[in-house]
Amino acid sequence: MLRIHFTGTDLESVGLARGPDPLWEIVCSLCRLQTREGAMAFGPWRLWVGGLVRQGGAA
């Protein structure tokens, strides 16, 4: 798991994206699929996506 620690000075210059970034969504999803971390939260999703991948289908 990635942890980032911010100081008060860091937080003064943090900005938020206006919307999701599709490439980062794909990267983060692949990371969740390739590890077993977060089994309680991501287990059902992994099973669903894994079935789609094996069938060659899309959501």
N, CA, C and O of each residue as an XYZ file, in Angstrom:
236
protein
N       0.843     -1.173      0.000
C       0.000      0.000      0.000
C       0.888      1.235      0.000
O       1.902      1.293      0.695
N       0.497      2.189     -0.770
C       1.224      3.444     -0.868
C       0.716      4.399      0.208
O      -0.486      4.644      0.316
N       1.641      4.933      1.001
C       1.279      5.935      2.010
C       2.083      7.185      1.749
O       3.294      7.133      1.534
N       1.404      8.290      1.772
C       2.054      9.575      1.562
C       1.794     10.421      2.800
O       0.649     10.588      3.220
N       2.862     10.953      3.377
C       2.738     11.794      4.562
C       2.973     13.241      4.158
O       4.019     13.581      3.605
N       1.997     14.083      4.438
C       2.072     15.495      4.087
C       2.367     16.343      5.315
O       1.868     16.069      6.407
N       3.173     17.362      5.130
C       3.362     18.376      6.166
C       2.336     19.478      5.915
O       1.662     19.485      4.885
N       2.224     20.397      6.850
C       1.320     21.525      6.657
C       1.668     22.322      5.416
O       0.783     22.789      4.699
N       2.966     22.476      5.162
C       3.414     23.206      3.974
C       2.999     22.472      2.705
O       2.584     23.098      1.730
N       3.109     21.151      2.715
C       2.685     20.355      1.559
C       1.197     20.555      1.276
O       0.791     20.723      0.126
N       0.398     20.536      2.329
C      -1.053     20.644      2.155
C      -1.478     21.992      1.588
O      -2.527     22.098      0.953
N      -0.677     23.008      1.810
C      -1.001     24.328      1.275
C      -0.966     24.353     -0.256
O      -1.640     25.173     -0.879
N      -0.190     23.466     -0.854
C      -0.053     23.490     -2.309
C      -0.716     22.296     -3.004
O      -0.500     22.080     -4.197
N      -1.517     21.523     -2.273
C      -2.195     20.373     -2.869
C      -3.443     20.845     -3.609
O      -4.210     21.664     -3.102
N      -3.631     20.317     -4.808
C      -4.832     20.602     -5.584
C      -5.533     19.307     -5.934
O      -4.921     18.240     -5.912
N      -6.795     19.393     -6.252
C      -7.569     18.213     -6.624
C      -7.900     18.266     -8.112
O      -8.118     19.335     -8.682
N      -7.932     17.104     -8.713
C      -8.293     17.020    -10.130
C      -9.772     17.357    -10.305
O     -10.583     17.121     -9.410
N     -10.102     17.897    -11.439
C     -11.499     18.250    -11.724
C     -12.343     17.001    -11.994
O     -13.561     17.026    -11.817
N     -11.707     15.923    -12.415
C     -12.434     14.694    -12.721
C     -11.479     13.515    -12.716
O     -10.273     13.688    -12.539
N     -12.009     12.325    -12.907
C     -11.160     11.138    -12.917
C     -10.238     11.109    -14.130
O     -10.560     11.654    -15.186
N      -9.102     10.472    -13.963
C      -8.143     10.293    -15.046
C      -8.237      8.828    -15.475
O      -7.832      7.946    -14.717
N      -8.758      8.551    -16.663
C      -8.976      7.162    -17.084
C      -7.721      6.287    -17.012
O      -7.812      5.121    -16.627
N      -6.558      6.825    -17.375
C      -5.348      6.012    -17.333
C      -4.998      5.610    -15.904
O      -4.622      4.462    -15.666
N      -5.113      6.534    -14.949
C      -4.834      6.197    -13.551
C      -5.864      5.214    -13.015
O      -5.524      4.363    -12.193
N      -7.098      5.308    -13.453
C      -8.112      4.348    -13.033
C      -7.731      2.941    -13.488
O      -7.896      1.979    -12.737
N      -7.224      2.818    -14.710
C      -6.787      1.521    -15.233
C      -5.587      1.003    -14.450
O      -5.555     -0.166    -14.066
N      -4.604      1.860    -14.212
C      -3.403      1.461    -13.470
C      -3.775      0.978    -12.070
O      -3.313     -0.075    -11.629
N      -4.605      1.745    -11.378
C      -4.999      1.356    -10.016
C      -5.818      0.061    -10.018
O      -5.673     -0.772     -9.123
N      -6.667     -0.100    -11.014
C      -7.453     -1.337    -11.112
C      -6.558     -2.545    -11.340
O      -6.763     -3.594    -10.730
N      -5.568     -2.406    -12.214
C      -4.641     -3.511    -12.452
C      -3.868     -3.875    -11.190
O      -3.643     -5.054    -10.915
N      -3.463     -2.872    -10.427
C      -2.763     -3.140     -9.162
C      -3.663     -3.925     -8.213
O      -3.193     -4.848     -7.548
N      -4.941     -3.580     -8.136
C      -5.878     -4.292     -7.256
C      -6.089     -5.717     -7.747
O      -6.248     -6.628     -6.935
N      -6.093     -5.926     -9.059
C      -6.287     -7.274     -9.601
C      -5.065     -8.161     -9.401
O      -5.202     -9.377     -9.265
N      -3.877     -7.573     -9.382
C      -2.643     -8.355     -9.318
C      -2.211     -8.703     -7.905
O      -1.304     -9.517     -7.736
N      -2.823     -8.120     -6.888
C      -2.456     -8.430     -5.506
C      -3.666     -8.989     -4.779
O      -4.789     -8.921     -5.280
N      -3.441     -9.522     -3.638
C      -4.532    -10.032     -2.807
C      -4.834     -9.079     -1.652
O      -5.594     -9.423     -0.747
N      -4.254     -7.902     -1.679
C      -4.536     -6.916     -0.636
C      -5.978     -6.454     -0.757
O      -6.514     -6.347     -1.860
N      -6.599     -6.184      0.372
C      -7.967     -5.678      0.358
C      -8.991     -6.705     -0.057
O      -9.954     -6.380     -0.752
N      -8.793     -7.957      0.367
C      -9.695     -9.033     -0.055
C     -11.145     -8.762      0.348
O     -12.064     -9.082     -0.407
N     -11.356     -8.184      1.514
C     -12.721     -7.907      1.972
C     -13.393     -6.876      1.065
O     -14.563     -7.024      0.714
N     -12.667     -5.854      0.694
C     -13.256     -4.781     -0.109
C     -13.305     -5.114     -1.593
O     -14.259     -4.754     -2.283
N     -12.278     -5.799     -2.087
C     -12.158     -5.996     -3.533
C     -12.432     -7.418     -3.999
O     -12.463     -7.662     -5.205
N     -12.633     -8.363     -3.088
C     -12.845     -9.759     -3.460
C     -13.970     -9.972     -4.465
O     -13.746    -10.576     -5.514
N     -15.184     -9.487     -4.168
C     -16.286     -9.678     -5.127
C     -16.017     -9.006     -6.478
O     -16.354     -9.551     -7.528
N     -15.420     -7.842     -6.439
C     -15.095     -7.129     -7.677
C     -14.082     -7.920     -8.497
O     -14.216     -8.022     -9.716
N     -13.051     -8.492     -7.824
C     -12.048     -9.296     -8.534
C     -12.694    -10.489     -9.221
O     -12.359    -10.809    -10.362
N     -13.619    -11.146     -8.533
C     -14.302    -12.299     -9.142
C     -15.099    -11.877    -10.365
O     -15.066    -12.552    -11.393
N     -15.810    -10.771    -10.260
C     -16.618    -10.273    -11.373
C     -15.754     -9.890    -12.564
O     -16.033    -10.286    -13.695
N     -14.695     -9.112    -12.306
C     -13.810     -8.673    -13.388
C     -13.050     -9.854    -13.977
O     -12.876     -9.942    -15.192
N     -12.594    -10.768    -13.108
C     -11.891    -11.944    -13.591
C     -12.740    -12.769    -14.546
O     -12.234    -13.295    -15.537
N     -14.028    -12.882    -14.249
C     -14.943    -13.599    -15.151
C     -15.076    -12.893    -16.481
O     -15.101    -13.538    -17.529
N     -15.163    -11.564    -16.450
C     -15.250    -10.812    -17.699
C     -13.983    -10.966    -18.539
O     -14.047    -11.109    -19.760
N     -12.843    -10.935    -17.873
C     -11.565    -11.057    -18.603
C     -11.453    -12.429    -19.247
O     -11.049    -12.554    -20.403
N     -11.817    -13.460    -18.487
C     -11.730    -14.828    -19.039
C     -12.682    -15.012    -20.217
O     -12.372    -15.757    -21.146
N     -13.839    -14.342    -20.192
C     -14.804    -14.447    -21.287
C     -14.464    -13.529    -22.452
O     -15.025    -13.663    -23.539
N     -13.550    -12.604    -22.225
C     -13.201    -11.651    -23.264
C     -14.245    -10.563    -23.432
O     -14.287     -9.892    -24.462
N     -15.100    -10.384    -22.410
C     -16.165     -9.384    -22.487
C     -15.778     -8.075    -21.836
O     -14.731     -7.962    -21.198
N     -16.620     -7.112    -22.004
C     -16.437     -5.805    -21.374
C     -17.636     -5.524    -20.495
O     -18.701     -6.122    -20.650
N     -17.441     -4.599    -19.568
C     -18.515     -4.249    -18.629
C     -19.668     -3.576    -19.318
O     -20.652     -3.218    -18.670
